[in-house]
């Protein structure tokens, strides 16, 4: 846990985040036009993030006054309200603890690191971009929705999936379990079994939980 000042007041992370999905993102500097496009992109997709119950939290190694002024400039430039908080991390301790500092990118600023955190405060995914390459906000949203979906339905999500498209069965699911839970199974190849997308994010799991060691499910470690 951590507590820090933000552009929307003091934040105790566990109190602020618990019970919600969270997208936490670092950015290097208020002097970066790349960062401005990211924050503007997130603000423009507020309705989509709200629909999935996702709270967004920024992190930057700069003073809160500079962060607030920067967000006002973005709002004026893009015609959007920046309605999510950005945490001040002037010492860099928080960014260092989360692995957001890369020595080859600059010791006093964070790279573009992202975490998707579930309502039980578990990190479900992380991603890194260098300082001079902006993130795809569409992909951050898509990945967050896919993580919520796999939590609800215990299915596999194929590349470039969007909500409503077909899903995949994990190797540990038997044919009988799949047909009982989701109906018809389409075999594309021996290791790719396709099912129609289940409905919605809510509801109980209809397939069994994965085994403790997924490595054993996928055949264990590969031999040289």
C-alpha positions as CSV (number, residue, x, y, z in Angstrom):
1,X,0.0,0.0,0.0
2,X,1.0,3.6,-0.3
3,X,-0.3,7.1,0.5
4,X,0.5,10.1,-1.6
5,X,-0.9,13.5,-2.7
6,X,-2.6,13.6,-6.1
7,X,-4.3,16.1,-8.4
8,X,-7.6,15.1,-6.7
9,X,-6.4,15.1,-3.1
10,X,-4.6,12.7,-0.8
11,X,-4.9,9.0,-1.8
12,X,-4.5,6.0,0.3
13,X,-4.2,3.4,-2.5
14,X,-5.9,0.4,-0.8
15,X,-8.8,2.5,0.4
16,X,-9.2,4.2,-3.0
17,X,-8.8,1.0,-5.1
18,X,-10.3,-1.9,-3.2
19,X,-13.4,-3.3,-4.7
20,X,-12.6,-1.8,-8.2
21,X,-10.6,-2.7,-11.2
22,X,-7.7,-0.2,-11.5
23,X,-5.5,0.9,-14.4
24,X,-2.4,2.5,-13.0
25,X,-0.1,4.2,-15.4
26,X,3.2,6.1,-15.1
27,X,4.4,8.8,-17.4
28,X,7.8,10.6,-17.5
29,X,7.1,14.3,-17.7
30,X,4.6,17.1,-18.0
31,X,7.0,18.4,-20.7
32,X,6.2,15.4,-22.9
33,X,3.7,15.9,-25.7
34,X,3.4,12.1,-25.9
35,X,2.1,12.0,-22.3
36,X,-0.5,14.7,-23.1
37,X,-1.9,12.5,-25.9
38,X,-2.2,9.6,-23.5
39,X,-4.0,11.5,-20.8
40,X,-6.2,13.1,-23.4
41,X,-6.9,9.7,-24.9
42,X,-7.9,8.3,-21.5
43,X,-10.2,11.2,-20.8
44,X,-11.9,10.8,-24.2
45,X,-12.7,7.2,-23.3
46,X,-14.1,8.0,-19.8
47,X,-17.5,6.4,-20.7
48,X,-15.9,3.1,-21.8
49,X,-13.7,2.9,-18.6
50,X,-16.7,3.8,-16.4
51,X,-18.8,1.1,-18.1
52,X,-16.3,-1.6,-17.0
53,X,-16.0,-0.1,-13.5
54,X,-12.3,0.8,-14.0
55,X,-10.7,3.5,-12.0
56,X,-7.6,5.1,-13.5
57,X,-4.6,6.4,-11.5
58,X,-1.6,8.2,-13.0
59,X,1.9,8.4,-11.4
60,X,4.6,11.0,-12.3
61,X,7.8,12.1,-10.6
62,X,6.8,15.8,-10.6
63,X,5.3,18.3,-8.2
64,X,1.5,18.3,-7.9
65,X,1.3,21.9,-8.8
66,X,3.0,21.2,-12.2
67,X,0.8,18.2,-12.7
68,X,-2.4,20.1,-12.0
69,X,-1.3,22.9,-14.4
70,X,-0.4,20.4,-17.1
71,X,-3.8,18.7,-16.8
72,X,-5.5,22.1,-17.2
73,X,-3.5,22.7,-20.4
74,X,-4.6,19.2,-21.7
75,X,-8.2,19.9,-20.9
76,X,-8.1,23.2,-22.8
77,X,-6.2,21.7,-25.8
78,X,-8.4,18.7,-26.2
79,X,-11.7,20.1,-24.9
80,X,-11.8,17.3,-22.3
81,X,-11.9,17.1,-18.5
82,X,-9.1,15.0,-16.9
83,X,-11.2,13.5,-14.2
84,X,-8.8,10.9,-12.8
85,X,-6.1,11.5,-10.3
86,X,-2.3,11.6,-10.9
87,X,-0.1,10.9,-7.9
88,X,2.9,13.1,-7.1
89,X,6.1,11.0,-6.7
90,X,8.8,13.6,-6.5
91,X,11.2,11.3,-4.7
92,X,10.8,8.6,-7.2
93,X,10.4,6.0,-4.4
94,X,7.0,4.9,-5.6
95,X,8.0,4.6,-9.2
96,X,11.2,2.7,-8.2
97,X,9.2,0.3,-6.1
98,X,6.8,-0.5,-9.0
99,X,9.7,-0.9,-11.5
100,X,8.7,2.2,-13.4
101,X,12.3,3.6,-13.6
102,X,14.6,2.3,-16.3
103,X,18.3,3.4,-16.0
104,X,18.7,3.7,-19.8
105,X,15.6,5.9,-20.1
106,X,16.4,8.3,-17.3
107,X,17.0,7.9,-13.6
108,X,14.8,10.8,-12.5
109,X,11.7,9.9,-14.6
110,X,9.4,7.0,-15.1
111,X,8.9,5.0,-18.3
112,X,5.4,4.4,-19.5
113,X,4.5,1.4,-17.3
114,X,0.9,0.2,-16.9
115,X,-0.7,-2.2,-14.3
116,X,-4.2,-3.7,-14.4
117,X,-5.2,-4.5,-10.8
118,X,-8.3,-6.5,-9.8
119,X,-10.8,-5.7,-7.0
120,X,-8.8,-7.9,-4.6
121,X,-5.7,-5.7,-5.2
122,X,-3.9,-8.4,-7.3
123,X,-1.8,-7.3,-10.3
124,X,-3.4,-9.1,-13.3
125,X,-1.2,-7.6,-16.0
126,X,1.7,-5.2,-16.6
127,X,3.0,-3.6,-19.7
128,X,6.0,-1.3,-20.5
129,X,6.5,1.3,-23.2
130,X,9.6,3.5,-23.6
131,X,9.5,7.2,-23.0
132,X,9.1,8.3,-26.6
133,X,6.4,5.8,-27.6
134,X,2.8,6.4,-26.4
135,X,0.5,3.6,-25.3
136,X,-2.5,2.4,-27.2
137,X,-5.4,3.4,-24.9
138,X,-7.7,1.2,-27.0
139,X,-5.5,-1.8,-26.1
140,X,-5.4,-0.9,-22.4
141,X,-9.2,-0.9,-22.4
142,X,-9.4,-4.1,-24.5
143,X,-6.9,-6.0,-22.2
144,X,-8.7,-4.8,-19.1
145,X,-12.1,-6.1,-20.4
146,X,-10.5,-9.4,-21.5
147,X,-9.1,-9.8,-18.0
148,X,-12.5,-9.2,-16.4
149,X,-14.0,-11.6,-18.9
150,X,-11.6,-14.4,-18.1
151,X,-12.2,-13.9,-14.4
152,X,-15.9,-14.3,-15.0
153,X,-15.9,-17.2,-17.5
154,X,-12.5,-19.0,-17.3
155,X,-12.0,-19.0,-21.1
156,X,-9.0,-18.1,-23.2
157,X,-9.0,-14.8,-25.1
158,X,-7.5,-15.0,-28.7
159,X,-5.3,-12.3,-30.3
160,X,-7.2,-9.1,-31.3
161,X,-10.3,-10.2,-29.5
162,X,-13.1,-7.8,-28.9
163,X,-16.1,-8.3,-26.6
164,X,-18.7,-10.6,-28.1
165,X,-16.3,-12.5,-30.3
166,X,-15.5,-16.2,-30.0
167,X,-13.4,-17.4,-27.1
168,X,-11.1,-20.4,-26.6
169,X,-11.1,-23.3,-24.2
170,X,-8.1,-23.9,-21.9
171,X,-6.4,-27.4,-22.2
172,X,-7.6,-28.4,-18.7
173,X,-11.3,-28.2,-19.7
174,X,-12.6,-31.6,-20.9
175,X,-15.0,-31.8,-23.9
176,X,-17.9,-32.9,-21.6
177,X,-17.3,-30.0,-19.3
178,X,-17.2,-27.6,-22.2
179,X,-20.4,-28.8,-23.8
180,X,-22.2,-28.9,-20.5
181,X,-21.2,-25.3,-19.8
182,X,-21.1,-23.6,-23.1
183,X,-22.6,-25.9,-25.8
184,X,-21.0,-26.6,-29.1
185,X,-17.2,-26.7,-29.4
186,X,-15.5,-26.1,-32.7
187,X,-12.1,-27.7,-33.3
188,X,-9.9,-25.6,-35.4
189,X,-6.8,-27.6,-34.6
190,X,-5.8,-30.0,-31.8
191,X,-4.9,-27.2,-29.4
192,X,-7.5,-24.7,-30.5
193,X,-11.1,-25.3,-29.4
194,X,-13.5,-22.4,-30.1
195,X,-16.7,-21.6,-28.3
196,X,-19.2,-18.8,-28.8
197,X,-18.7,-15.9,-26.5
198,X,-20.5,-16.3,-23.2
199,X,-22.9,-13.5,-22.2
200,X,-21.8,-10.7,-20.0
201,X,-19.2,-10.3,-17.3
202,X,-21.3,-11.2,-14.3
203,X,-22.3,-14.6,-12.9
204,X,-20.8,-17.7,-11.6
205,X,-18.1,-19.7,-13.3
206,X,-19.6,-22.5,-15.3
207,X,-16.3,-24.3,-15.9
208,X,-13.9,-25.8,-13.4
209,X,-11.1,-23.7,-11.9
210,X,-7.6,-24.1,-13.4
211,X,-5.2,-26.5,-11.7
212,X,-2.6,-25.1,-9.3
213,X,0.2,-25.5,-11.8
214,X,-0.8,-24.4,-15.3
215,X,2.7,-25.6,-16.4
216,X,1.6,-29.2,-15.9
217,X,-1.6,-28.6,-17.9
218,X,0.5,-27.4,-20.9
219,X,2.8,-30.3,-20.7
220,X,5.4,-29.0,-18.2
221,X,8.7,-27.4,-19.1
222,X,10.0,-28.0,-22.6
223,X,13.1,-30.3,-22.8
224,X,16.1,-29.0,-24.7
